[in-house]
Amino acid sequence: MMIDNTDISVVVQGPVQALADRAMDEGITVRVLKSIRQHLPGATIILSTWEGQPVEGLDYDELVLNQDPGPNINRYKADGQPDKVNNNRQIVSTINGLKQVKTKYAMKLRSDNFLTSDNFKRLQQGFPKRGEQYRFLKERVVVNNTFTREYAKGLPVVFHACDFFYFGLTEDVIALWDFPLFQDLVYDPSKAGIEQHDGYPYYMPDCTQRLWLAALQQFDSSIGIKHLHDYSSELRRVSDYCYANNLVVGEPEVIGLGLNTKFSGNERANRTGSLITYLHHLGWQRLYRRYCDPNWKIQGDLQDWLRITSLRALLLPPKWLEGRGRLFKKVRG
């Protein structure tokens, strides 16, 4: 049975006006809020942003004003300069908004992305079978495939789920964001002159990996990786099983999500070289069939899937060789 819009709350999280370290499309949050009213009439909109942000005139039902925790340090460059990311900002604005939800279902939506349809409702209800292992949620949560990577820098990666968009049971979405803030990496003077980060001398885990793993570790503390390309057949199996048993992964157009210009059009994240690295909806269905429902018949544009598969066969081998070479140089110093 289709989910009723009145049973949905949308948490629009993040700044509504560009910050010094985060550019935004002009007027994008107004567009976000309008898209929710258009595609989810009757849903509750909770705007979770920062104290001091200009919220006057914005169309929301509830407002959560958060104290800005600021960016967190995840790396030091060789010259000792810290590299800062907004993981903690995303965690704070997301979980504080979600904790105000009173409806059965909830969505986590960035303040610079927007809805293009309500197809995520059908997807969330469309895959009822579950596997026995790594079943952490009551129902599946729908996520975007942009940056849900199977490959990075030409090499395979695991536990690389996108953090842009989550839709599912409120208790499930909360469970995936209710974890401690990341601690700043402490500078080690004895290592001055070299990079400092988790996983050194390998590439450090990606931000999306860190957020997804932090969620999974609330259920199973043994799940983890040492660096970006930490990989084995068993890690692949666990990662795929977690995707299959807890998520529904789909392209933005499949789930009904519009991305800001930073991630759309001709931008790098939307070019062929990046698209072939993502886990596509048809690929996710293969995981669902493998781990949850062996009788599932894959649905969708098979011709497009064949195109992606062909491009992977053509473009990934040279990227793999390049990635192996870069990684070898990095590790050898």
KASUL-V984671 format. One line per field, one symbol per residue. phi: phi as a letter, one per 20 degrees, with the letter a starting at -180 (. if undefined). psi: psi as a letter, one per 40 degrees, with the letter a starting at -180 (. if undefined). A space follows every 50 residues. Layout:
BEGIN
phi->???
psi->???
END
This chain:
BEGIN
phi->.fffgfedddeedofdcgegdbfcffmffgfgffffffecgnfeddedcd gnffdgneececccddfffmfdedadfgenffddcdgffffffffffffe fdefdbcdcffccbedadfgffffeecffceeeleedfcfdeceegmeed bblndfccldefdfbccrggffffgecebfffeffefdgfdgncfcafng efffgfgfffffffffffdbfffacebgdfbbffffffffffffecccdb fgffencddfffcclefgfdegfegfeeeefffffffgffdcbfefefdp effffffffffffeefgfffffffffffffffm
psi->hihhdeehhhhhiaieihidehiihhedddddddddddefheihhhhhai heigeheigidihhhihheiiiheihideehihiifddddddddddddee heidiihhhieeiiieifddddddeegdiiidifgdidiihhiiehegie ihfeiiiiffhiedhhhahddddddeegiiihihhhhhdefieiihiheh eiiiiiddddddddddeddheehiididfhhiddddddddddddeeihhi idddefhhiiddeabeideeiddddeeihiddddddddddedgeehhhia gdddddddddddddddddddddddddddddde.
END
